[in-house]
Structures are given as C-alpha cells and as structure tokens.
C-alpha cells in the first residue's frame, strides 16, 4: 500500500510541476503577445487569424515551456517514485504529449509547430530519463 501511495504522489507531483511550469511560461508569452481585445477564443477563424500574426518567437516560447515542463515534471516524478523512476518520467511525458495534441487539435497552429512540439516533448522526456540515470 505504501508503494502505491508513493507512486500516486510521485505522478501527481510530477504532473502538477509540469503543468505549472508550462502555465507560467505560457503566461509570459501571453503578456508579450496579448490577443486583441474581444477575441473569441472559441471562434476557430478568429483564432487562426490571430495566430497567423504571432512572431516565431511566440511559438518558440511555447516549445520551451512544454519542453521544460516535461523535463522538470518527469524528473521530479522519477525522483519521488518508490521504484521504476524511468516509467514515472515516461508517464509524465505521455501526459504532456496528450495534452499538447489536444491543444494542437483545439487551436490552429502552423504545421511546422506540430512537428516541433512532438520532437521537443520527446527530447525533453528523454532528457528527464537521462537525468534520472545519472
């Protein structure tokens, strides 16, 4: 029972860390590149038009947020795990990857960003597992 509780706590801590890091960095991006007043976030055409105006640096900041979130969250989950730290880090990587795909499907992004996002998330997951092995 103790192992199961520590496993759950490790995964929760890793997921919370990952999503807090991502949310904080995405808030910085929103402050640097705010949406126009009155933008309806549920209007795909309006969102597509807004996203088309964003500079590439706005997308790079999101990639950094997702990568850093995966790396730190996965590392923390692995460090707190009672056993199988790599499996815990991989679970956080998959959780963020699923959330990223949901985001990519919900909000229109440039095609290059799709590929970049998946590569960055996979690389960050690998980095968290590598850090755990050191």
Buried (B, 14 or more C-beta within 10 A) or exposed (E): EEEEEBBEBBBEBBBEBBBEBBEEBBEEBEEEBEBEEEEEEEEEEBBEEBBEEBEEEBBBBBBBBBBBBBBBBBBBBBBBBBEEBBEBBBBBBBBBBEBBBEBBEEEBBEEEBBEBBBEBBBBBBBBBBEBBEE
